[in-house]
Amino acid sequence: MFIIKNYSCYIDLLMRTLNKRIRKFIGTIIIPLWLIFFIATISFIAELIIPNLNQVYLFLFYLISGIIWIVPILPLISWMQKD
């Protein structure tokens, strides 16, 4: 337990000491990877449920999934912009 706590302190210290340029670089790598994963997941789910949906529900599905992708990215963006 002590090792895990101590290790997380090092990660926290590292994340706080990174300069803004490196944080933006890390975010630039993570955001496209997240989008690829998210789009693949939504496409898989859509293939399963699209044959059973009418046009209104299909529109709502893509509208909601098109908005939801940003929720996990917001903390990363705020971390990237932090001084």
Residue frames as a rotation matrix with the C-alpha (Angstrom) as fourth column:
MET 1
0.569 0.823 0.000 0.00
0.823 -0.569 0.000 0.00
0.000 0.000 -1.000 0.00
PHE 2
0.436 -0.481 -0.761 2.83
0.179 -0.782 0.597 2.39
-0.882 -0.396 -0.255 0.85
ILE 3
-0.617 -0.715 0.328 4.53
0.435 0.038 0.900 1.77
-0.656 0.698 0.288 -2.49
ILE 4
-0.150 0.644 0.750 1.38
0.964 -0.073 0.255 2.61
0.219 0.762 -0.610 -4.46
LYS 5
0.803 0.455 -0.385 0.79
0.552 -0.811 0.195 5.79
-0.223 -0.369 -0.902 -2.48
ASN 6
0.099 -0.864 -0.494 4.41
0.131 -0.481 0.867 6.84
-0.986 -0.150 0.066 -2.84
TYR 7
-0.634 -0.301 0.713 4.32
0.691 0.195 0.696 6.12
-0.348 0.933 0.085 -6.59
SER 8
0.302 0.821 0.484 1.18
0.926 -0.373 0.055 8.23
0.226 0.431 -0.873 -7.04
CYS 9
0.665 -0.155 -0.730 2.94
0.288 -0.849 0.443 11.11
-0.689 -0.505 -0.520 -5.26
TYR 10
-0.457 -0.889 -0.007 5.71
0.266 -0.144 0.953 10.95
-0.849 0.434 0.303 -7.85
ILE 11
-0.410 0.396 0.822 3.20
0.906 0.073 0.417 11.00
0.105 0.916 -0.388 -10.69
ASP 12
0.686 0.703 -0.186 1.39
0.725 -0.680 0.104 13.95
-0.053 -0.206 -0.977 -9.11
LEU 13
0.299 -0.675 -0.674 4.69
0.146 -0.666 0.732 15.82
-0.943 -0.317 -0.101 -8.67
LEU 14
-0.669 -0.559 0.490 5.67
0.521 0.119 0.846 15.08
-0.531 0.821 0.211 -12.26
MET 15
-0.036 0.753 0.657 2.33
0.973 -0.123 0.195 16.28
0.228 0.646 -0.728 -13.61
ARG 16
0.806 0.337 -0.487 2.59
0.487 -0.845 0.221 19.53
-0.337 -0.415 -0.845 -11.66
THR 17
0.118 -0.866 -0.485 6.15
0.056 -0.482 0.874 20.26
-0.991 -0.130 -0.008 -12.77
LEU 18
-0.224 -0.163 0.961 5.58
0.927 0.268 0.262 19.79
-0.301 0.949 0.091 -16.49
ASN 19
-0.757 -0.035 -0.653 5.68
-0.050 -0.993 0.111 23.04
-0.652 0.116 0.749 -18.37
LYS 20
0.137 0.947 -0.291 2.78
-0.409 -0.213 -0.887 24.18
-0.902 0.241 0.358 -20.54
ARG 21
-0.031 -0.214 -0.976 4.44
-1.000 0.008 0.030 23.18
0.001 0.977 -0.214 -23.79
ILE 22
-0.926 -0.335 -0.175 4.94
-0.330 0.942 -0.056 19.56
0.183 0.006 -0.983 -22.70
ARG 23
-0.546 0.804 0.237 1.40
0.037 0.306 -0.951 19.37
-0.837 -0.510 -0.197 -21.30
LYS 24
0.258 0.644 -0.720 0.01
-0.739 -0.348 -0.576 20.53
-0.622 0.681 0.386 -24.66
PHE 25
-0.428 -0.492 -0.758 2.12
-0.857 0.486 0.169 17.94
0.285 0.722 -0.630 -26.44
ILE 26
-0.971 0.112 0.210 0.79
-0.003 0.877 -0.481 15.17
-0.238 -0.467 -0.852 -24.17
GLY 27
-0.151 0.983 -0.109 -2.77
-0.139 -0.130 -0.982 16.40
-0.979 -0.133 0.156 -24.74
THR 28
0.063 0.105 -0.992 -2.18
-0.965 -0.247 -0.087 16.50
-0.254 0.963 0.086 -28.49
ILE 29
-0.806 -0.374 -0.459 -1.29
-0.476 0.870 0.128 12.81
0.351 0.322 -0.879 -28.37
ILE 30
-0.883 0.443 0.154 -4.06
0.168 0.605 -0.778 11.72
-0.438 -0.661 -0.609 -25.98
ILE 31
-0.199 0.888 -0.415 -7.01
-0.522 -0.454 -0.722 13.55
-0.829 0.073 0.554 -27.62
PRO 32
-0.091 0.211 -0.973 -6.76
-0.972 0.192 0.132 11.84
0.215 0.958 0.188 -31.05
LEU 33
-0.896 -0.236 -0.377 -6.22
-0.161 0.962 -0.220 8.46
0.414 -0.136 -0.900 -29.38
TRP 34
-0.712 0.700 0.047 -9.34
0.023 0.091 -0.996 9.03
-0.701 -0.708 -0.081 -27.28
LEU 35
-0.057 0.725 -0.686 -11.31
-0.833 -0.413 -0.367 10.08
-0.550 0.551 0.628 -30.37
ILE 36
-0.473 -0.167 -0.865 -10.27
-0.715 0.647 0.266 6.96
0.516 0.744 -0.425 -32.29
PHE 37
-0.980 0.109 -0.164 -11.33
0.185 0.797 -0.575 4.77
0.068 -0.594 -0.801 -29.37
PHE 38
-0.518 0.830 -0.209 -14.60
-0.162 -0.335 -0.928 6.68
-0.840 -0.447 0.308 -28.89
ILE 39
-0.111 0.464 -0.879 -15.54
-0.974 -0.225 0.005 6.63
-0.196 0.857 0.477 -32.58
ALA 40
-0.710 -0.183 -0.681 -14.81
-0.392 0.905 0.166 2.90
0.586 0.384 -0.714 -32.82
THR 41
-0.920 0.386 -0.069 -16.96
0.263 0.475 -0.840 2.24
-0.291 -0.791 -0.538 -29.75
ILE 42
-0.268 0.853 -0.447 -19.86
-0.459 -0.521 -0.720 4.37
-0.847 0.012 0.531 -31.02
SER 43
-0.298 0.121 -0.947 -19.64
-0.937 0.151 0.314 2.75
0.181 0.981 0.068 -34.44
PHE 44
-0.919 -0.062 -0.390 -19.81
-0.015 0.992 -0.125 -0.70
0.395 -0.109 -0.912 -32.87
ILE 45
-0.690 0.711 -0.135 -22.80
0.222 0.030 -0.975 0.27
-0.689 -0.703 -0.178 -30.74
ALA 46
-0.227 0.611 -0.758 -24.48
-0.770 -0.589 -0.244 1.92
-0.596 0.529 0.605 -33.73
GLU 47
-0.620 -0.045 -0.783 -24.12
-0.649 0.590 0.480 -1.23
0.441 0.806 -0.395 -35.83
LEU 48
-0.941 0.259 -0.218 -25.90
0.334 0.820 -0.465 -3.18
0.059 -0.510 -0.858 -33.12
ILE 49
-0.425 0.816 -0.391 -28.84
0.485 -0.159 -0.860 -0.83
-0.765 -0.555 -0.328 -32.61
ILE 50
-0.746 0.113 -0.656 -29.33
-0.482 -0.772 0.414 1.03
-0.460 0.625 0.630 -35.92
PRO 51
-0.863 0.460 -0.209 -31.51
0.059 0.503 0.862 -1.64
0.502 0.731 -0.462 -37.57
ASN 52
-0.321 0.768 -0.554 -33.97
0.930 0.366 -0.033 -1.27
0.177 -0.525 -0.832 -34.70
LEU 53
-0.448 0.094 -0.889 -34.15
0.444 -0.840 -0.313 2.55
-0.776 -0.534 0.335 -34.62
ASN 54
0.576 0.592 0.564 -36.35
0.812 -0.337 -0.476 4.94
-0.092 0.732 -0.675 -36.53
GLN 55
0.112 -0.594 0.796 -34.95
0.642 -0.569 -0.515 8.22
0.759 0.569 0.317 -37.90
VAL 56
0.640 0.171 0.749 -35.72
-0.342 -0.809 0.478 10.34
0.688 -0.562 -0.460 -34.82
TYR 57
0.937 -0.293 0.191 -33.97
-0.061 0.401 0.914 7.97
-0.344 -0.868 0.357 -32.42
LEU 58
0.436 -0.803 0.407 -31.08
0.898 0.363 -0.248 7.59
0.052 0.474 0.879 -34.84
PHE 59
0.271 -0.274 0.923 -30.68
0.207 -0.920 -0.334 11.36
0.940 0.281 -0.192 -34.95
LEU 60
0.809 0.091 0.581 -30.78
-0.508 -0.388 0.769 11.56
0.295 -0.917 -0.267 -31.15
PHE 61
0.840 -0.540 0.062 -28.23
0.453 0.758 0.469 8.75
-0.300 -0.366 0.881 -30.83
TYR 62
0.134 -0.834 0.535 -25.72
0.909 -0.111 -0.402 10.51
0.395 0.541 0.743 -33.07
LEU 63
0.399 0.061 0.915 -26.46
-0.087 -0.991 0.104 13.91
0.913 -0.121 -0.390 -31.51
ILE 64
0.936 -0.012 0.352 -25.87
-0.352 0.002 0.936 12.68
-0.012 -1.000 -0.002 -27.97
SER 65
0.643 -0.746 0.170 -22.80
0.673 0.657 0.339 10.64
-0.365 -0.104 0.925 -28.88
GLY 66
0.213 -0.557 0.803 -21.42
0.695 -0.491 -0.525 13.63
0.687 0.670 0.283 -30.78
ILE 67
0.499 0.014 0.866 -21.67
-0.421 -0.870 0.257 15.77
0.757 -0.493 -0.428 -27.64
ILE 68
0.995 0.004 0.104 -20.61
-0.094 0.460 0.883 13.18
-0.044 -0.888 0.458 -25.05
TRP 69
0.545 -0.837 -0.044 -17.07
0.697 0.482 -0.531 12.69
0.466 0.259 0.846 -26.39
ILE 70
0.050 -0.555 0.830 -15.99
-0.058 -0.831 -0.553 16.05
0.997 -0.020 -0.074 -24.97
VAL 71
0.846 0.380 0.374 -16.92
-0.356 -0.119 0.927 15.25
0.397 -0.917 0.034 -21.33
PRO 72
0.796 -0.586 -0.153 -13.83
0.548 0.589 0.594 13.10
-0.258 -0.556 0.790 -20.57
ILE 73
0.076 -0.800 0.595 -11.61
0.870 -0.238 -0.431 15.51
0.487 0.550 0.678 -22.51
LEU 74
0.689 0.280 0.669 -12.54
0.063 -0.942 0.329 18.64
0.722 -0.185 -0.667 -20.52
PRO 75
0.912 -0.407 -0.048 -10.27
0.017 -0.080 0.997 17.87
-0.409 -0.910 -0.066 -17.52
LEU 76
0.189 -0.873 0.450 -7.41
0.899 0.339 0.279 17.16
-0.395 0.352 0.848 -19.91
ILE 77
0.194 -0.056 0.979 -7.94
0.680 -0.712 -0.175 20.46
0.707 0.700 -0.100 -21.73
SER 78
0.908 0.140 0.395 -8.06
-0.157 -0.761 0.629 22.40
0.389 -0.633 -0.669 -18.46
TRP 79
0.683 -0.730 0.014 -4.88
0.345 0.340 0.875 20.61
-0.644 -0.593 0.484 -17.31
MET 80
0.104 -0.642 0.759 -3.19
0.993 0.024 -0.115 21.51
0.055 0.766 0.641 -20.60
GLN 81
0.291 0.107 0.951 -4.07
0.389 -0.921 -0.015 25.20
0.874 0.375 -0.310 -20.19
LYS 82
0.928 0.089 -0.362 -3.15
0.373 -0.219 0.902 25.44
0.001 -0.972 -0.236 -16.49
ASP 83
0.512 -0.769 0.383 -0.23
-0.320 -0.584 -0.746 27.74
0.797 0.260 -0.545 -15.72
